[in-house]
Amino acid sequence: MKNIMFNKTLLIAAGIVAFSSCTTLEEEVLDESLTGTGQAEVISGSIAPVYGNLRYVWRHTNNFGLQEVASDEGILPYRGGTDWFDGGKFIAVHQHLMTPGNGLVGDTWSNITQTLSRAILAEERLQLEVENGNSAAQDPLYEMVAMKAYLNMLALDNWGLVFRKESSDDFSEILRGEEAVEYLESELLSVVDVINSDKGPGRLNRYAVEALLARLYLNAAVYRDPYGTPDFRQEDMDKVIEYTSNIIDGPYELSSEYFDLFSDDNNSSPEIIFSLDQRGVLQTEHSRWAYWSMSGDQVPRPEFPSTRGTDAVAATPDFYQSWVDAYGDVDPADADARFFKENTVIPEDLRDLSGVNPNNDADHYYCVEASEFEVDRGILRNIIWGPRKDESGNIMTCDDGSVRIYPVINRRSSGADLRYVDHTLKVDFTTEGSLHNAGYRFSKYQFSHTAPNCCYYSSVDLVLIRLGEIYLMRAEAKLRNGDNAGALADVNTLRTSRDARPAQTPAPLDAINLDVLFRESGFELYWEGHRRTYQIRYGKYEDSWTEKNDTDVNKRLFPIPQRAIDGASSQPGFLEQNAGY
C-alpha cells in the first residue's frame, strides 16, 4: 500500500497538532484489525486510528466537557479552592466569557481536527485499495466519508466552519453557512444508500448516516445563520421526518430500562445506533463520563479500592428545577424512571441519620457482596452511601467477607470535624457553592464490572446516537411543521417505553409545544453532550442561569483557538476569527 504522508500545510494552518497539557494526545496505535471489537472487516492501518482517536474527541476535558459546561445543564466550580480551576477554562466557558486562548476550546479543536485529518488519510488509502481491486475496502471507505462528515459537523456546530479536503495533497478549503451545509449534505448523501446497514454500534452504518442527515437538516437553519433567528424550512423538516422514520421502522428498539443504555452490556443494546466501543483491545479508556461528576470520596467499585470520583461537574439548580416544574408536588424520582434508579438499597432502620455522628458511626452500616454493590444512577442528591476504607486503605468488610456500606464521609473538605458527603442543590462560584460536596451529580453510566478496573478502564460503550434521540428529532420536525398530534405521539411513545419500573414510568403528556419538547429533550438526553446544541436551536442559549448572564449571540459559536490562527499566519485569511472575539 502506498505510504501517504499528512499534508503539512493542513497540519500547520488548521492547527491539527497535539499540544502539551494535562490532556496531551497519546499517539497510541490501536489494533488496526479491530478484532477486539468483534468486527470482522479488516483494513490495516486505516479505519482503526480514526475510530480510536474519536475517544479523545469525546473526553471529558475535550468536546464532552465543552458541550456540558457551556450549557445550562452542567457547572464546574473551583472545588474547595484546590481542584478543577485549570486556568479558569471551565468557569469561562460556563459564563460564555471564553477567549481564543481557552484551553477547553483549544483542546477540543485539536482533537477534532486531528481526527478529521486521520479520516481524510484513511479515505485516501481506502480509495486506492478499491481502485486496486480490493473490494473489501469499499464499505470501510464509505465509513470514512461518513466519519469526515460527522467530525466536520462537530466543527460546524462548535465554530461555524467545516474543512473541505479530498486528498492529503490538497489544501483545505474552509466553508461556512449554506456552503458548509450543502457540502455535508452531499457527503452524507453520497454514502447513505450504499453503506452497509448491519455493522454493530461501534461502527458507522446506514442508520447512523441517516441519523446524521436528520441532525444536519434539523440544525441547518442554525448552521446557515448562526447568529440570527433560525428559519426552519418545511423541506428540511420533511427530510428529518423521512430519515428518522426510516430508522424508527428499522431494527432498533427503545430500552424498557433506561439505565441499561449506559451499562456494561450496552454494546448489545437494541436502542444504540452508534457508540464509542470500549471492549476488547479498545478497553483502554477511562470511564470518564461515569466518574467525572461522582464524589471524590466515593469508591464506586469496592473491588478496586484506589478508584474514586473527581467532584467535577454538577447539575445546575436551573436544570434540576426543570424536573421540579414538570412534576410539581411529586418528586421526580417517583415520577420519571429517567431521573433516578436506586441501586444502593439502604435498610429502613439505617436511613434516618438525624442522630448519627460521622465522627463516631462505626456500627452504622450494612453488608453486601462486593460485586453486588452499585451506586445509584441518574441524578444524585443529598447523602450518598458506599464502601469505607480503614487506616491502611483497605475496604472495610463484615465478618463474612462482604463489604460494609456506610454513609460516605466528606474527607475532601470537611476538615477534622467529619461530615457526610451531602450533595446540595446549591452550586455556584461562591465559596460555599464551590465546596466538594456542592451540587447534585450526574450518575448516568455504570461503573464497569467487566473491565480490568472500573474507572481507569471501562467496558461500557459511550453512546453517541440512539433511538431515543431519533424520536425526539422526529417529534421536533413534526411540531415545527405544524403536526402537533404527531409530535405528541412520538414523545409519548418515548416516555412510556421506559416501563421496566412501572411505578416510575413517565405518564403520557396531554399536550405539546416547543417549550415542553425542549424540556422533554433534557430529560431524555442529559449527560450525553447534546444540551448546548438544543439550547441554541430552541433559542434559549442567551438565557440566564446559574453564574451565567451573558446574552451575546456571538457566543453561540466558540472562538477559533489563537494557536490555530497563529499557525495559519502564513496563509492570509485562511482562518478568520469568529465574531465577538
Phi, psi and omega in degrees: 000138179297133179270105185258125182272154174299141176289119186294330180296316178297318183299318182283311188292322183268356177075030182273077180221162176262123182260146182285117178194189178290350178243034180304136180291130173275128179274058182275131178265118180281168175303112189289347178275349185058023182297335181289347180264358183084002180277148185263333186286134184232113172232100192301130171073009185248291190276331184298317178298332180286308178298322180296320182285343179298333179294330177286325176304319187260020173295160181296328180265016173234233190295326180298310179297323180298315181291317184291313188283335178285346185262180177276009182271316187234151178219140181230099179283175173279092193297113177062015184070016182228333189237140168072022173286309175047050178073011179080012186293323180288320180296315180296317179296319181297322182273001183059038179243024182290157179239172178298348177264005183297126185292324180295316178294315183296318180293324178295315177303312183299317182289319179294314183289325177294317180293323176298319178299319177295322179294322177298315179295319179297317178300317181296315179298316182292325176299319176297320178299315179298314180297333178270010173094008179274093184293337180293343181274351187295310182290319172302327175299316177299322179299319182287329173297315179294323180293320175303315180295319180298313181293319177295329177291325174297318178294320179295319180294321184276318189235359177076024180213159172228160177253116174263119184203118185262341183218149179294344178272350180277160171267135182297142171251129180266128180243147177225166172057224184302320179300320180295316180298314182296323179294312179297320178301314182295321179297313182290320179294333182291341183239347190299326183267357184238341181290148181300148182249001188243018175282157180287178187292346178280357181230149175289132177227188184300320182291324176295321178294320176298322177295320178294322175297317179298318177299317182298312181294324181293325182263000187303322181298323178287317183294326179292323183218080189295342183254355183259188175276121186300137176255095184280108183280141181299322181295327175293315181295325177298322178292321176302313181297319180300309186285323177293325178295322176302318181290315181298326178278359183272207191275003187268155180223145176289140182280130178295317175264111185304316186282352171297337179295342187232033183243175188310320185261025186288350176299335179258010180297132179286357180263337188275129183261318180213134182210167171275107182290125182239024180263170173057228182290345177275000182281062183233009186248146179297151176275058192294325180290343177274306191267351185299320182271343187292150177305137177289352176263356181269130169265106189286332176228113183297342177294341183233083188299338183277353183274152178195172173279190184233358181055049182259246189294137174242163175285133176294149174303331180294317179294317176300320182299331178297327175291316180298316180299326182287326189245357171060237184285349180268128178300133181301335176296332180269344188255340188216117183294346180276343183281323188198141171226121181279116175251327177272090187273105185274131177304145185302323184286354179252352188291325182280112182255013186297330181252014185261132180259118181302338180278352183206064185234031188302335183261004184262074181211168168228169187248143177207148176297140185305317183288346182262352178287133177223135172289155176296157183242155179103226179262117182268130180232152168064211186283135178250159181240152178182183179295158178231146180260151173274185185295339179270000180087011178267146177294129180287137185236164175272175184300330182271007178091353177286174188263138174281132178247118183244166162298134186286130181274135180277082181278344186284334183213008182271348178076205184290323178275095190296146173227163176276154170295116183231096184290114184267157175295322183291124171208126180198198184262012172282170179300312180295317183286353180255002177299159186298333182273349190293136173097139171291151189244153175270125178227063188273324184265141178287146170279121195299138172269334191259351177279161178293347174201132191293335186247314181289336174224160181208146173260000183274119178293145177269122190279127179249324176219132177214168188295328179303318177295324181298316177298320180293321178295318180294320178299318181295316179297319177298316182296318179291339176267003177092005181265078182295321182296318179294320178296315180298320180297319180294317180296318181290327174300316180293311182301309187283351177288339183274068192244019179294331175245088191307323183295339182251006180296125180300133179287152177295148178279153179270334183208164183220142167214181185296323179294318179294319181293322176299315179298317180295323177298323177294322180294322184279323193247009183300150179061031176235009174081021183256342197299317182300314180299319179293319179299316180296314183295326181271004177074032184241006186284340177268003177292168174261143171211185187311117177066014178227119179230001181294134182241016184286119180295339179297338183282000173298331174253147177278159176291144171290128184306137181298325181295330176288318178296318178298321180293336181264012187296338179282352178241088184305130177081358182296313178240110177255134184298145177293155182300142175092000182238000000 
